[in-house]
């Protein structure tokens, strides 16, 4: 409780210093999502512990749990109190981390990994819309950018932390330490997150139906979700295959060098902050178009990267800026569609986004097998071009972008959200109109 007390003081209380509260939520986001990625560099060591090839499926089952949470857990963020929901999910994640560290068989390890993905996805995708809710309208873009930056840093550092800890102490110690950190995090958030009633007084089945209706009735949400799916698909194309390029001629890098190469992705954190400022100024539409054009161009540089490291790094820097900047702008737009019930929005958008990443990973692997790195670069550019085409169709939709008003779902609180706001005819919606 000492750490919880210190973090509580640092955050300045419940709503007196909301920016510092958002920073704490971003730290929670990064630490939680790191739990999902620790396993990636540890698979060889974990496989030796069980002498079972099925351990290689651990990242896959983590992603399966993540996808299930987007559909089944994240919508709970609107219909139950968020503080106890986050607390219980963190407890479940801590228990799954302990179960991973002590798993007697590979099968038990895979079950625990599924729970890590499910609970972790529930936490991070409830915290982001929560941060968008507690932030003022003119600061929502920066709040979401801070959250995404925290998550990106967590992903980047997770591989480095996992490798160093496992090398000196073993992979089981890493997961036990992660469980302890998760418990401390649960205590801190339970103290800092202000108590609040459920935003929408409906049941679970009704909430799932309302989420589906929102996806059907809101064109702008669908378009931005498709753009997100395309850019994350391009991201998956690149990262699924780049290790093969770095391991082969002319680079012939080992695992340590390839791991360090991933740190180039920190550029995405700066891109998210810049995109957040653009979002708060109402520049989502033109900024998205510029970033998507840069995304297409980035794969021209990566294609040359097969023979020159400078080109590969340049392409990755531009790609990260395009992907993470577009993701932030998308979230700023879709979270501005409603004054409450944002977990529905998160469920729809992040489901599309995740499926896009899965499709990109599969397409990248197939492209590399059939045509090598040139085919990979062409495939990544195609994903980005598809996102640009969706954006161009959105721009032709006129000043309202979606062609229809935002969905007014039962319980969406457009007439008065958790902060008692009233519908202002579109004002204060992060400039997305």
ROFI-683410 format. One record per residue (C-alpha): x, y, z; residue in one letter; residue number from 0. Coordinates in Angstrom, 1 decimal, padded with zeros to 4 digits, always signed. Layout:
ROFI-683410
VEXLO     px     py     pz code pos
VEXLO      X      Y      Z    a NUM
...
end
This chain:
ROFI-683410
VEXLO     px     py     pz code pos
VEXLO +000.0 +000.0 +000.0    x   0
VEXLO +003.0 +002.3 +000.3    x   1
VEXLO +003.4 +002.5 -003.5    x   2
VEXLO -000.4 +003.0 -003.9    x   3
VEXLO -000.2 +005.9 -001.4    x   4
VEXLO +002.7 +007.5 -003.2    x   5
VEXLO +001.1 +007.1 -006.6    x   6
VEXLO -002.2 +008.4 -005.2    x   7
VEXLO -000.4 +011.5 -003.9    x   8
VEXLO +001.4 +011.9 -007.2    x   9
VEXLO -001.8 +011.8 -009.1    x  10
VEXLO -003.2 +014.6 -007.0    x  11
VEXLO -006.4 +012.9 -006.1    x  12
VEXLO -009.4 +012.0 -008.1    x  13
VEXLO -010.2 +014.9 -010.4    x  14
VEXLO -008.2 +017.8 -009.0    x  15
VEXLO -005.2 +017.0 -011.3    x  16
VEXLO -006.7 +015.0 -014.2    x  17
VEXLO -003.5 +015.2 -016.4    x  18
VEXLO -001.4 +013.5 -013.7    x  19
VEXLO -004.2 +010.9 -013.3    x  20
VEXLO -004.0 +010.3 -017.1    x  21
VEXLO -000.2 +009.8 -016.7    x  22
VEXLO -000.8 +007.2 -014.0    x  23
VEXLO -003.3 +005.5 -016.3    x  24
VEXLO -000.7 +005.5 -019.1    x  25
VEXLO +001.8 +003.8 -016.7    x  26
VEXLO -000.9 +001.2 -015.9    x  27
VEXLO -001.5 +000.7 -019.6    x  28
VEXLO +002.2 +000.1 -020.3    x  29
VEXLO +002.8 -002.3 -017.4    x  30
VEXLO -000.4 -004.3 -018.2    x  31
VEXLO +000.2 -004.6 -021.9    x  32
VEXLO +003.8 -005.6 -021.3    x  33
VEXLO +002.5 -008.7 -019.6    x  34
VEXLO +001.2 -009.8 -023.0    x  35
VEXLO +004.5 -009.5 -024.8    x  36
VEXLO +007.0 -011.0 -022.2    x  37
VEXLO +006.7 -014.4 -023.7    x  38
VEXLO +007.9 -013.5 -027.3    x  39
VEXLO +011.6 -013.5 -026.7    x  40
VEXLO +011.4 -016.3 -024.1    x  41
VEXLO +009.9 -019.1 -026.2    x  42
VEXLO +013.1 -021.0 -026.7    x  43
VEXLO +013.9 -021.1 -023.0    x  44
VEXLO +010.3 -021.9 -022.1    x  45
VEXLO +010.2 -024.7 -024.6    x  46
VEXLO +013.3 -026.3 -023.0    x  47
VEXLO +011.5 -026.2 -019.7    x  48
VEXLO +008.7 -028.5 -021.1    x  49
VEXLO +010.3 -030.2 -024.0    x  50
VEXLO +007.1 -029.5 -025.9    x  51
VEXLO +006.7 -027.8 -029.3    x  52
VEXLO +003.2 -026.6 -028.3    x  53
VEXLO +004.8 -023.8 -026.1    x  54
VEXLO +005.3 -022.0 -029.4    x  55
VEXLO +001.6 -021.4 -029.5    x  56
VEXLO +001.7 -019.2 -026.4    x  57
VEXLO +001.7 -015.8 -028.2    x  58
VEXLO -001.2 -017.1 -030.3    x  59
VEXLO -003.4 -018.1 -027.3    x  60
VEXLO -002.5 -014.7 -025.7    x  61
VEXLO -003.9 -013.0 -028.8    x  62
VEXLO -007.0 -015.3 -028.8    x  63
VEXLO -007.7 -014.2 -025.2    x  64
VEXLO -007.2 -010.6 -026.3    x  65
VEXLO -009.7 -010.9 -029.1    x  66
VEXLO -012.3 -012.6 -026.8    x  67
VEXLO -011.9 -009.8 -024.3    x  68
VEXLO -012.6 -007.1 -027.0    x  69
VEXLO -016.0 -008.7 -027.7    x  70
VEXLO -017.0 -010.1 -024.3    x  71
VEXLO -015.2 -008.1 -021.6    x  72
VEXLO -014.6 -004.6 -022.9    x  73
VEXLO -018.4 -003.7 -023.2    x  74
VEXLO -018.7 -004.2 -019.5    x  75
VEXLO -016.9 -000.9 -019.0    x  76
VEXLO -020.2 +000.9 -019.7    x  77
VEXLO -022.6 -001.1 -017.6    x  78
VEXLO -020.6 -001.8 -014.4    x  79
VEXLO -018.4 +000.5 -012.2    x  80
VEXLO -015.0 +000.8 -013.9    x  81
VEXLO -012.9 +000.9 -010.7    x  82
VEXLO -013.9 -002.6 -009.4    x  83
VEXLO -013.9 -004.0 -012.9    x  84
VEXLO -010.3 -002.9 -013.5    x  85
VEXLO -009.3 -004.1 -010.0    x  86
VEXLO -010.8 -007.6 -010.6    x  87
VEXLO -009.3 -007.9 -014.0    x  88
VEXLO -005.9 -007.0 -012.6    x  89
VEXLO -006.3 -009.6 -009.9    x  90
VEXLO -007.2 -012.2 -012.5    x  91
VEXLO -004.2 -011.2 -014.6    x  92
VEXLO -001.9 -011.5 -011.5    x  93
VEXLO -003.3 -014.9 -010.8    x  94
VEXLO -002.7 -016.0 -014.4    x  95
VEXLO +000.9 -014.7 -014.3    x  96
VEXLO +001.5 -016.8 -011.2    x  97
VEXLO -000.1 -019.8 -012.9    x  98
VEXLO +002.3 -019.2 -015.9    x  99
VEXLO +005.3 -019.1 -013.6    x 100
VEXLO +004.3 -022.4 -011.9    x 101
VEXLO +002.6 -024.2 -014.8    x 102
VEXLO +003.5 -027.9 -014.5    x 103
VEXLO +002.7 -028.7 -018.1    x 104
VEXLO +002.7 -027.0 -021.5    x 105
VEXLO -001.1 -027.3 -021.5    x 106
VEXLO -001.5 -025.4 -018.3    x 107
VEXLO +000.9 -022.8 -019.6    x 108
VEXLO -001.3 -022.2 -022.6    x 109
VEXLO -004.5 -021.9 -020.5    x 110
VEXLO -002.8 -019.4 -018.3    x 111
VEXLO -001.6 -017.4 -021.3    x 112
VEXLO -005.2 -017.2 -022.6    x 113
VEXLO -006.3 -015.7 -019.3    x 114
VEXLO -003.4 -013.2 -019.4    x 115
VEXLO -004.5 -012.0 -022.9    x 116
VEXLO -008.2 -011.8 -021.8    x 117
VEXLO -007.6 -010.0 -018.5    x 118
VEXLO -004.9 -007.7 -019.9    x 119
VEXLO -007.0 -006.7 -022.9    x 120
VEXLO -009.9 -006.0 -020.7    x 121
VEXLO -007.8 -003.7 -018.5    x 122
VEXLO -006.1 -001.7 -021.3    x 123
VEXLO -009.3 -001.3 -023.4    x 124
VEXLO -011.3 -000.1 -020.4    x 125
VEXLO -008.6 +002.4 -019.3    x 126
VEXLO -008.3 +004.1 -022.7    x 127
VEXLO -012.0 +005.1 -023.0    x 128
VEXLO -012.0 +005.9 -019.3    x 129
VEXLO -009.1 +008.4 -019.9    x 130
VEXLO -011.1 +009.9 -022.8    x 131
VEXLO -014.0 +010.3 -020.5    x 132
VEXLO -012.2 +012.0 -017.6    x 133
VEXLO -010.3 +014.4 -019.9    x 134
VEXLO -011.8 +017.7 -021.0    x 135
VEXLO -013.1 +017.9 -024.5    x 136
VEXLO -010.2 +020.1 -025.6    x 137
VEXLO -007.7 +017.7 -024.0    x 138
VEXLO -009.1 +014.4 -025.2    x 139
VEXLO -006.6 +014.0 -028.0    x 140
VEXLO -003.6 +014.5 -025.7    x 141
VEXLO -005.1 +012.2 -023.1    x 142
VEXLO -005.5 +009.4 -025.6    x 143
VEXLO -002.0 +010.1 -027.0    x 144
VEXLO -000.5 +009.8 -023.5    x 145
VEXLO -002.2 +006.5 -023.0    x 146
VEXLO -001.1 +005.1 -026.4    x 147
VEXLO +002.5 +006.3 -025.7    x 148
VEXLO +002.5 +004.4 -022.4    x 149
VEXLO +001.3 +001.3 -024.2    x 150
VEXLO +003.9 +001.6 -026.9    x 151
VEXLO +006.7 +002.1 -024.4    x 152
VEXLO +005.4 -000.9 -022.5    x 153
VEXLO +005.5 -003.1 -025.6    x 154
VEXLO +009.0 -001.9 -026.6    x 155
VEXLO +010.5 -002.4 -023.2    x 156
VEXLO +008.8 -005.7 -022.5    x 157
VEXLO +011.1 -007.6 -024.8    x 158
VEXLO +014.3 -006.1 -023.4    x 159
VEXLO +013.2 -006.6 -019.8    x 160
VEXLO +012.1 -010.1 -020.5    x 161
VEXLO +015.4 -011.0 -022.1    x 162
VEXLO +017.6 -009.6 -019.4    x 163
VEXLO +015.6 -011.0 -016.5    x 164
VEXLO +015.3 -014.4 -018.0    x 165
VEXLO +019.0 -014.5 -018.8    x 166
VEXLO +020.0 -013.9 -015.2    x 167
VEXLO +017.1 -015.3 -013.2    x 168
VEXLO +015.0 -017.5 -015.5    x 169
VEXLO +011.7 -016.9 -017.2    x 170
VEXLO +009.7 -018.1 -014.2    x 171
VEXLO +011.1 -015.4 -012.0    x 172
VEXLO +010.1 -012.8 -014.6    x 173
VEXLO +006.5 -013.9 -014.5    x 174
VEXLO +006.4 -013.9 -010.7    x 175
VEXLO +007.9 -010.4 -010.6    x 176
VEXLO +005.2 -009.3 -013.2    x 177
VEXLO +002.5 -010.7 -010.9    x 178
VEXLO +003.8 -008.7 -008.0    x 179
VEXLO +003.9 -005.5 -010.1    x 180
VEXLO +000.4 -006.2 -011.3    x 181
VEXLO -000.9 -006.6 -007.7    x 182
VEXLO +000.7 -003.3 -006.7    x 183
VEXLO -000.8 -001.7 -009.8    x 184
VEXLO -004.3 -003.0 -008.8    x 185
VEXLO -003.9 -001.4 -005.3    x 186
VEXLO -002.7 +001.9 -006.8    x 187
VEXLO -005.6 +002.2 -009.3    x 188
VEXLO -008.1 +001.1 -006.7    x 189
VEXLO -007.0 +004.1 -004.6    x 190
VEXLO -006.6 +006.7 -007.4    x 191
VEXLO -009.5 +006.0 -009.8    x 192
VEXLO -012.6 +007.9 -008.6    x 193
VEXLO -015.7 +005.9 -007.7    x 194
VEXLO -018.4 +006.3 -010.3    x 195
VEXLO -021.7 +004.6 -011.2    x 196
VEXLO -022.2 +002.6 -014.3    x 197
VEXLO -022.8 +004.9 -017.3    x 198
VEXLO -025.5 +002.7 -018.8    x 199
VEXLO -028.2 +001.1 -016.7    x 200
VEXLO -028.8 -002.0 -018.9    x 201
VEXLO -027.9 -005.6 -018.8    x 202
VEXLO -025.0 -007.5 -020.4    x 203
VEXLO -027.0 -008.9 -023.3    x 204
VEXLO -028.6 -005.5 -024.1    x 205
VEXLO -025.1 -004.0 -024.0    x 206
VEXLO -023.8 -006.5 -026.6    x 207
VEXLO -026.8 -005.8 -028.8    x 208
VEXLO -026.3 -002.0 -028.4    x 209
VEXLO -022.6 -002.5 -029.4    x 210
VEXLO -023.7 -004.3 -032.6    x 211
VEXLO -026.3 -001.6 -033.4    x 212
VEXLO -023.6 +001.1 -032.9    x 213
VEXLO -021.4 -000.6 -035.4    x 214
VEXLO -024.3 -000.9 -037.9    x 215
VEXLO -025.6 +002.6 -037.5    x 216
VEXLO -022.5 +004.8 -037.3    x 217
VEXLO -020.7 +005.1 -040.7    x 218
VEXLO -017.9 +007.2 -039.3    x 219
VEXLO -017.1 +004.5 -036.7    x 220
VEXLO -017.0 +001.8 -039.4    x 221
VEXLO -014.8 +003.9 -041.7    x 222
VEXLO -012.3 +004.8 -039.0    x 223
VEXLO -012.3 +001.2 -037.8    x 224
VEXLO -011.5 +000.1 -041.4    x 225
VEXLO -008.7 +002.6 -041.6    x 226
VEXLO -007.3 +001.3 -038.3    x 227
VEXLO -007.5 -002.2 -039.6    x 228
VEXLO -005.6 -001.3 -042.7    x 229
VEXLO -002.7 +000.5 -041.0    x 230
VEXLO -002.3 -002.1 -038.3    x 231
VEXLO -002.4 -004.7 -041.1    x 232
VEXLO +000.5 -002.9 -042.7    x 233
VEXLO +002.3 -002.9 -039.4    x 234
VEXLO +001.8 -006.7 -039.1    x 235
VEXLO +003.1 -007.3 -042.6    x 236
VEXLO +006.4 -005.5 -041.7    x 237
VEXLO +007.0 -007.0 -038.2    x 238
VEXLO +006.0 -010.5 -039.1    x 239
VEXLO +008.8 -010.7 -041.7    x 240
VEXLO +011.5 -008.2 -040.9    x 241
VEXLO +013.3 -010.6 -038.5    x 242
VEXLO +014.0 -013.0 -041.5    x 243
VEXLO +015.5 -010.1 -043.4    x 244
VEXLO +017.8 -009.1 -040.5    x 245
VEXLO +018.8 -012.7 -039.9    x 246
VEXLO +019.8 -013.3 -043.5    x 247
VEXLO +022.4 -011.7 -045.8    x 248
VEXLO +023.7 -009.1 -045.8    x 249
VEXLO +022.9 -008.4 -042.1    x 250
VEXLO +023.1 -011.8 -040.4    x 251
VEXLO +022.0 -010.4 -037.1    x 252
VEXLO +021.5 -012.5 -034.0    x 253
VEXLO +018.6 -012.3 -031.6    x 254
VEXLO +020.1 -009.5 -029.5    x 255
VEXLO +020.7 -007.2 -032.5    x 256
VEXLO +017.2 -007.9 -033.8    x 257
VEXLO +015.8 -007.1 -030.4    x 258
VEXLO +017.6 -003.8 -030.3    x 259
VEXLO +016.3 -003.0 -033.8    x 260
VEXLO +012.8 -003.0 -032.4    x 261
VEXLO +013.7 +000.0 -030.2    x 262
VEXLO +013.6 +002.1 -033.4    x 263
VEXLO +009.8 +001.9 -032.9    x 264
VEXLO +010.0 +004.5 -030.1    x 265
VEXLO +009.3 +007.1 -032.9    x 266
VEXLO +005.7 +006.0 -032.7    x 267
VEXLO +005.4 +007.5 -029.2    x 268
VEXLO +006.5 +010.9 -030.4    x 269
VEXLO +004.1 +010.5 -033.4    x 270
VEXLO +001.2 +009.8 -031.0    x 271
VEXLO +001.9 +013.0 -029.0    x 272
VEXLO +002.1 +015.2 -032.2    x 273
VEXLO -001.1 +013.6 -033.5    x 274
VEXLO -002.8 +014.2 -030.2    x 275
VEXLO -002.1 +017.9 -030.5    x 276
VEXLO -003.5 +017.9 -034.1    x 277
VEXLO -006.6 +016.1 -032.9    x 278
VEXLO -007.2 +018.8 -030.2    x 279
VEXLO -007.1 +021.4 -032.9    x 280
VEXLO -009.6 +019.6 -035.0    x 281
VEXLO -007.2 +018.5 -037.8    x 282
VEXLO -008.0 +014.8 -037.8    x 283
VEXLO -009.1 +014.6 -041.4    x 284
VEXLO -006.1 +016.3 -043.2    x 285
VEXLO -003.6 +014.8 -040.7    x 286
VEXLO -004.9 +011.3 -041.4    x 287
VEXLO -004.6 +011.7 -045.1    x 288
VEXLO -001.0 +013.0 -044.8    x 289
VEXLO +000.0 +010.1 -042.5    x 290
VEXLO -001.6 +007.5 -044.8    x 291
VEXLO +000.4 +008.9 -047.8    x 292
VEXLO +003.5 +008.7 -045.7    x 293
VEXLO +002.6 +005.1 -044.8    x 294
VEXLO +002.4 +004.1 -048.5    x 295
VEXLO +005.8 +005.8 -049.2    x 296
VEXLO +007.4 +004.1 -046.2    x 297
VEXLO +007.3 +000.8 -047.9    x 298
VEXLO +009.3 +002.2 -050.8    x 299
VEXLO +012.1 +002.8 -048.4    x 300
VEXLO +011.7 -000.6 -046.7    x 301
VEXLO +012.0 -002.3 -050.1    x 302
VEXLO +015.4 -000.8 -050.5    x 303
VEXLO +016.2 -001.9 -047.0    x 304
VEXLO +017.0 -005.4 -048.2    x 305
VEXLO +020.4 -004.1 -049.2    x 306
VEXLO +020.9 -001.0 -047.0    x 307
VEXLO +020.2 -000.7 -043.3    x 308
VEXLO +019.7 +003.1 -043.5    x 309
VEXLO +016.8 +002.6 -045.9    x 310
VEXLO +015.3 +000.0 -043.6    x 311
VEXLO +015.5 +002.2 -040.5    x 312
VEXLO +014.1 +005.2 -042.5    x 313
VEXLO +011.2 +003.1 -043.7    x 314
VEXLO +010.5 +001.8 -040.2    x 315
VEXLO +010.6 +005.4 -038.7    x 316
VEXLO +008.1 +006.7 -041.2    x 317
VEXLO +005.9 +003.6 -040.9    x 318
VEXLO +005.8 +003.9 -037.1    x 319
VEXLO +004.8 +007.6 -037.4    x 320
VEXLO +002.1 +006.7 -039.9    x 321
VEXLO +000.7 +003.8 -038.0    x 322
VEXLO +000.7 +005.2 -034.5    x 323
VEXLO -000.3 +008.7 -035.6    x 324
VEXLO -003.3 +007.4 -037.6    x 325
VEXLO -004.3 +005.1 -034.7    x 326
VEXLO -004.4 +008.1 -032.3    x 327
VEXLO -006.4 +010.2 -034.7    x 328
VEXLO -008.9 +007.4 -035.3    x 329
VEXLO -009.4 +007.0 -031.6    x 330
VEXLO -009.8 +010.7 -031.1    x 331
VEXLO -012.5 +010.8 -033.7    x 332
VEXLO -014.5 +007.7 -032.6    x 333
VEXLO -014.4 +008.6 -028.9    x 334
VEXLO -015.8 +011.9 -029.8    x 335
VEXLO -018.9 +010.4 -031.4    x 336
VEXLO -020.6 +009.9 -028.0    x 337
VEXLO -020.6 +011.6 -024.7    x 338
VEXLO -020.7 +008.3 -022.8    x 339
VEXLO -020.7 +004.5 -023.3    x 340
VEXLO -017.3 +004.7 -024.9    x 341
VEXLO -016.5 +001.1 -024.1    x 342
VEXLO -018.9 +000.2 -027.0    x 343
VEXLO -016.8 +002.3 -029.3    x 344
VEXLO -013.6 +000.7 -028.0    x 345
VEXLO -015.1 -002.8 -028.6    x 346
VEXLO -016.0 -002.1 -032.2    x 347
VEXLO -012.9 -000.2 -033.1    x 348
VEXLO -010.3 -002.4 -031.4    x 349
VEXLO -011.9 -005.6 -032.8    x 350
VEXLO -011.5 -004.3 -036.4    x 351
VEXLO -008.0 -003.1 -035.5    x 352
VEXLO -006.9 -006.4 -034.1    x 353
VEXLO -008.4 -008.4 -037.0    x 354
VEXLO -006.5 -006.1 -039.4    x 355
VEXLO -003.2 -007.0 -037.6    x 356
VEXLO -004.0 -010.7 -037.8    x 357
VEXLO -004.7 -010.4 -041.5    x 358
VEXLO -001.5 -008.4 -042.1    x 359
VEXLO +000.6 -010.9 -040.3    x 360
VEXLO -000.8 -013.8 -042.4    x 361
VEXLO -000.5 -011.8 -045.6    x 362
VEXLO +003.1 -010.8 -044.7    x 363
VEXLO +004.2 -014.4 -044.1    x 364
VEXLO +002.6 -015.6 -047.3    x 365
VEXLO +004.2 -012.7 -049.3    x 366
VEXLO +007.6 -013.5 -047.9    x 367
VEXLO +007.3 -017.2 -048.8    x 368
VEXLO +006.1 -016.4 -052.4    x 369
VEXLO +008.1 -013.4 -053.4    x 370
VEXLO +010.6 -012.4 -050.7    x 371
VEXLO +011.1 -009.0 -049.2    x 372
VEXLO +010.0 -007.1 -052.3    x 373
VEXLO +006.6 -008.9 -052.1    x 374
VEXLO +006.4 -008.0 -048.4    x 375
VEXLO +006.9 -004.3 -049.2    x 376
VEXLO +004.3 -004.4 -051.9    x 377
VEXLO +001.8 -006.0 -049.6    x 378
VEXLO +002.4 -003.5 -046.8    x 379
VEXLO +002.0 -000.6 -049.3    x 380
VEXLO -001.3 -002.2 -050.5    x 381
VEXLO -002.7 -002.3 -047.0    x 382
VEXLO -001.8 +001.4 -046.5    x 383
VEXLO -003.3 +002.2 -049.9    x 384
VEXLO -006.5 +000.5 -048.9    x 385
VEXLO -006.7 +002.7 -045.8    x 386
VEXLO -006.0 +005.8 -048.0    x 387
VEXLO -008.9 +004.7 -050.2    x 388
VEXLO -011.2 +004.5 -047.2    x 389
VEXLO -010.1 +007.9 -046.1    x 390
VEXLO -010.7 +009.4 -049.5    x 391
VEXLO -014.2 +008.0 -049.5    x 392
VEXLO -014.7 +009.5 -046.0    x 393
VEXLO -013.5 +012.9 -047.3    x 394
VEXLO -016.0 +012.8 -050.2    x 395
VEXLO -018.8 +012.3 -047.6    x 396
VEXLO -018.9 +016.0 -047.0    x 397
VEXLO -018.3 +018.0 -043.8    x 398
VEXLO -020.0 +015.5 -041.6    x 399
VEXLO -017.6 +012.7 -042.7    x 400
VEXLO -020.0 +010.0 -041.8    x 401
VEXLO -023.0 +011.2 -043.8    x 402
VEXLO -025.2 +010.6 -040.7    x 403
VEXLO -025.4 +011.8 -037.2    x 404
VEXLO -023.7 +009.9 -034.4    x 405
VEXLO -025.8 +007.0 -033.2    x 406
VEXLO -028.0 +007.8 -030.2    x 407
VEXLO -028.1 +004.4 -028.6    x 408
VEXLO -030.3 +003.7 -025.5    x 409
VEXLO -028.1 +004.6 -022.6    x 410
VEXLO -025.4 +006.3 -024.6    x 411
VEXLO -026.0 +009.5 -022.5    x 412
VEXLO -025.7 +011.9 -025.3    x 413
VEXLO -028.0 +014.1 -023.3    x 414
VEXLO -025.8 +013.9 -020.3    x 415
VEXLO -022.7 +011.9 -019.8    x 416
VEXLO -020.8 +010.9 -016.7    x 417
VEXLO -019.9 +014.6 -016.2    x 418
VEXLO -023.4 +015.8 -016.7    x 419
VEXLO -022.7 +017.2 -020.2    x 420
VEXLO -025.5 +018.1 -022.6    x 421
VEXLO -025.6 +017.6 -026.3    x 422
VEXLO -024.1 +020.6 -027.9    x 423
VEXLO -025.1 +019.8 -031.4    x 424
VEXLO -021.7 +018.4 -032.3    x 425
VEXLO -019.5 +020.9 -030.4    x 426
VEXLO -016.7 +019.4 -028.3    x 427
VEXLO -016.6 +016.2 -030.2    x 428
VEXLO -012.8 +016.4 -030.7    x 429
VEXLO -013.4 +018.4 -034.0    x 430
VEXLO -014.3 +015.2 -035.9    x 431
VEXLO -017.2 +016.8 -037.6    x 432
end
